[in-house]
Each structure stands twice: as structure tokens, then as C-alpha cells.
Amino acid sequence: MPPSDRRTDHHFELATRTGIGEPQVSRHLKRLRDFGLVSSRREGRMVFHRLHAELLLNLGAEVLTTIMR
């Protein structure tokens, strides 16, 4: 599934799709939030997460450019 700035998911959905346990997904999401690559919003007891795909793609392009030098 391609990344999208419009798609939001609950960490349970991410764990189910990836086969990774919920605690691991939560830890990874925290790290991604710390780097500004994911934002989160709360709706009641649910927290939804959104990937900032453009930032991630730009970061990937910078890494590849550096590697290819």
C-alpha cells in the first residue's frame, strides 16, 4: 500500500497489517513522531497516526544521493 498523507491508522490496525506486536508498533511510532515523520491525533480513547510521506520520501532521496556520491 503506497504511503499517503491523507491516510490515518490506529496502532492496532498497523500491528495487524504488519504482523508486529502493538507494543513494538507504539515504540516505532514514538520514534517516527520524534523525527517529525508521523503525527498523531486523539479521538476519545483512540489515537490515530498519519505518515508524512513527502518528508519520508525527501529523506530517502537525500540518503540515496549521499550514498551514490
Protein Blocks (a to p, Z undefined) as FASTA:
>chain_A
ZZdfkbccdfklmmmmnopafklmmmmmmmmmmnopaccddehjbccddddfklmmmmmm
mmmmmmmZZ
